[in-house]
Amino acid sequence: MASANPWDPASAPNGAGLLLSHFVASGIVTQKNLEIELLKLAKDTADIVHPFFLAQKCHTLQSMNDHLEAVLKEKRSLRQRLLKPMCQENLPIEAVYHRYLVHLLDLAVTFIEKLETHLETIRNIPHLNANLKKMSKAFAKMDVLMTETEELAENILKWRKQQNEVSSCIPKILAEENYLHKHNIIMPPLPFTSKVHV
């Protein structure tokens, strides 16, 4: 039984037809807009519904089906070939592909060399959160140590400056003491106090 075309105004009224006629009557949709949209729709779906493209797809599917049927017919011999070890057998490779095979073997060797580290990385993935927490704690400790080191460096620079001031005053004090000693002026010794605070 053929169903009625909902877009054909001559067919029996249905929900889509009534809605479309209402839009056309109110001026929201014009006949020209409908034709443009239908052309766009036809252009967009041409590769899907056009018989030429459908025939190509059908032919491709048919050839794939024939190939799979042939594989199923040879299932027993294929299984025996797969079970038979291929060690110490030469695999025929065309000369054109030899350079690619050399590159492929280099990649395979590199992959095998790094396989253990890759596996270790994969094994460590569940422990990733714990490792990140440890790293954040280590960074926090490092920040604390860095601030303490900066404070210590500032204190060392202050101490060095004070030592330079004291060492620059010593020759003057010695000169005064020599002068007083030469002239026999006796003064009580001054107590030596440091300005450094630890």
C-alpha positions as CSV (number, residue, x, y, z in Angstrom):
1,M,0.0,0.0,0.0
2,A,1.5,3.3,-1.0
3,S,1.4,6.0,1.6
4,A,0.2,9.5,0.8
5,N,2.9,12.1,0.2
6,P,2.6,14.5,3.2
7,W,4.0,17.4,1.2
8,D,1.6,17.0,-1.7
9,P,-1.4,19.4,-1.2
10,A,-3.6,17.2,-3.4
11,S,-3.4,14.2,-1.1
12,A,-5.6,13.7,1.9
13,P,-5.0,16.3,4.6
14,N,-2.6,15.3,7.4
15,G,-0.6,17.1,10.1
16,A,2.4,17.9,7.9
17,G,0.3,19.1,5.0
18,L,-1.9,21.3,7.3
19,L,1.2,22.8,9.0
20,L,2.8,23.5,5.6
21,S,-0.4,25.1,4.2
22,H,-0.7,27.2,7.3
23,F,2.9,28.4,6.9
24,V,2.4,29.2,3.2
25,A,-0.9,31.0,3.9
26,S,0.7,33.1,6.7
27,G,3.7,34.1,4.5
28,I,6.3,32.4,6.7
29,V,7.2,30.0,3.9
30,T,6.9,30.8,0.2
31,Q,6.7,28.4,-2.7
32,K,10.1,29.6,-3.8
33,N,11.6,28.9,-0.4
34,L,10.2,25.4,-0.6
35,E,11.6,24.8,-4.0
36,I,15.1,26.1,-2.9
37,E,15.1,23.8,0.2
38,L,14.0,20.8,-2.0
39,L,16.9,21.5,-4.4
40,K,19.3,21.8,-1.5
41,L,18.0,18.5,-0.1
42,A,18.3,16.8,-3.4
43,K,21.8,18.1,-3.9
44,D,22.8,17.0,-0.3
45,T,21.4,13.5,-0.7
46,A,22.3,12.9,-4.3
47,D,25.3,10.7,-3.4
48,I,23.1,8.6,-1.1
49,V,19.9,8.1,-3.2
50,H,21.1,8.4,-6.8
51,P,20.9,5.0,-8.6
52,F,24.4,5.3,-10.0
53,F,26.0,5.7,-6.5
54,L,23.7,3.1,-5.0
55,A,24.8,0.6,-7.8
56,Q,28.5,1.3,-6.9
57,K,27.9,0.7,-3.2
58,C,25.9,-2.4,-4.0
59,H,28.8,-3.7,-6.3
60,T,31.4,-3.0,-3.5
61,L,29.3,-4.8,-1.0
62,Q,28.8,-7.7,-3.3
63,S,32.5,-8.1,-4.0
64,M,33.3,-7.9,-0.3
65,N,30.6,-10.6,0.3
66,D,32.2,-12.8,-2.4
67,H,35.6,-12.4,-0.8
68,L,34.2,-13.3,2.6
69,E,32.5,-16.4,1.2
70,A,35.8,-17.4,-0.4
71,V,37.6,-17.0,3.0
72,L,34.9,-19.1,4.7
73,K,35.4,-21.8,2.1
74,E,39.1,-21.8,2.8
75,K,38.6,-21.6,6.5
76,R,40.2,-25.0,7.3
77,S,43.3,-24.4,5.2
78,L,43.7,-20.9,6.6
79,R,43.5,-22.2,10.1
80,Q,46.1,-24.8,9.5
81,R,48.4,-22.2,7.9
82,L,48.0,-19.9,10.9
83,L,48.7,-22.7,13.4
84,K,51.9,-23.7,11.5
85,P,54.9,-21.8,12.8
86,M,56.6,-19.5,10.3
87,C,60.0,-19.5,12.0
88,Q,63.0,-19.9,9.7
89,E,60.9,-19.2,6.6
90,N,61.5,-16.5,4.2
91,L,58.7,-14.0,3.6
92,P,58.8,-12.8,0.0
93,I,58.9,-9.0,0.0
94,E,59.1,-7.1,-3.2
95,A,62.3,-5.1,-3.7
96,V,60.4,-1.8,-3.9
97,Y,59.4,-2.2,-0.2
98,H,62.8,-3.2,1.2
99,R,63.7,0.3,2.3
100,Y,60.4,0.6,4.1
101,L,61.0,-2.7,5.8
102,V,64.4,-1.5,7.1
103,H,62.7,1.5,8.6
104,L,59.9,-0.7,10.0
105,L,62.5,-3.0,11.6
106,D,64.3,0.1,13.2
107,L,60.9,1.2,14.6
108,A,60.2,-2.3,15.9
109,V,63.6,-2.5,17.6
110,T,63.1,0.9,19.2
111,F,59.6,-0.1,20.3
112,I,60.9,-3.3,21.9
113,E,63.7,-1.4,23.6
114,K,61.3,1.1,25.1
115,L,58.5,-1.5,25.8
116,E,59.5,-2.0,29.4
117,T,59.4,1.7,30.2
118,H,56.1,2.0,28.4
119,L,54.7,-0.9,30.5
120,E,56.1,0.7,33.7
121,T,54.4,3.9,32.8
122,I,51.1,2.1,32.2
123,R,51.5,0.3,35.6
124,N,52.1,3.6,37.3
125,I,48.9,5.2,36.0
126,P,46.8,4.0,39.0
127,H,49.4,5.5,41.4
128,L,49.4,8.8,39.5
129,N,47.3,10.7,42.1
130,A,49.5,9.6,45.0
131,N,52.7,10.6,43.0
132,L,51.1,14.0,42.3
133,K,50.4,14.5,46.0
134,K,54.0,13.6,46.8
135,M,55.3,16.0,44.2
136,S,53.1,18.9,45.5
137,K,54.4,18.2,49.1
138,A,57.9,18.2,47.8
139,F,57.3,21.5,46.0
140,A,55.9,23.0,49.1
141,K,59.0,21.9,51.1
142,M,61.2,23.3,48.4
143,D,59.4,26.7,48.6
144,V,59.9,26.8,52.4
145,L,63.6,25.9,52.0
146,M,64.0,28.5,49.2
147,T,62.5,31.3,51.5
148,E,64.7,30.2,54.4
149,T,67.8,30.2,52.0
150,E,66.8,33.7,50.8
151,E,66.5,34.9,54.5
152,L,69.9,33.3,55.3
153,A,71.5,35.0,52.3
154,E,70.1,38.3,53.4
155,N,71.5,37.8,56.9
156,I,74.9,36.8,55.5
157,L,75.0,40.0,53.4
158,K,74.0,42.1,56.4
159,W,76.7,40.4,58.5
160,R,79.3,40.9,55.8
161,K,78.4,44.6,55.6
162,Q,78.7,45.0,59.4
163,Q,82.0,43.1,59.3
164,N,83.3,45.5,56.6
165,E,82.2,48.5,58.7
166,V,84.0,47.0,61.8
167,S,87.1,46.2,59.8
168,S,87.2,49.7,58.3
169,C,87.0,51.2,61.9
170,I,89.8,49.0,63.3
171,P,92.7,51.0,61.7
172,K,91.2,54.2,63.1
173,I,90.9,52.7,66.6
174,L,94.5,51.4,66.4
175,A,95.8,54.8,65.2
176,E,94.1,56.5,68.1
177,E,95.4,54.0,70.6
178,N,98.9,54.4,69.2
179,Y,98.6,58.2,69.5
180,L,97.4,57.9,73.1
181,H,100.1,55.5,73.9
182,K,102.8,57.7,72.4
183,H,101.6,60.6,74.4
184,N,101.2,58.5,77.5
185,I,97.6,59.3,77.9
186,I,96.0,56.4,79.7
187,M,92.4,55.6,78.9
188,P,90.4,52.6,80.0
189,P,90.0,50.1,77.1
190,L,86.8,50.3,75.3
191,P,84.8,47.1,75.3
192,F,84.5,45.7,71.8
193,T,80.9,45.0,70.9
194,S,79.6,43.5,67.7
195,K,76.5,44.8,65.9
196,V,75.7,41.3,64.5
197,H,72.6,39.7,65.8
198,V,72.1,36.1,65.2
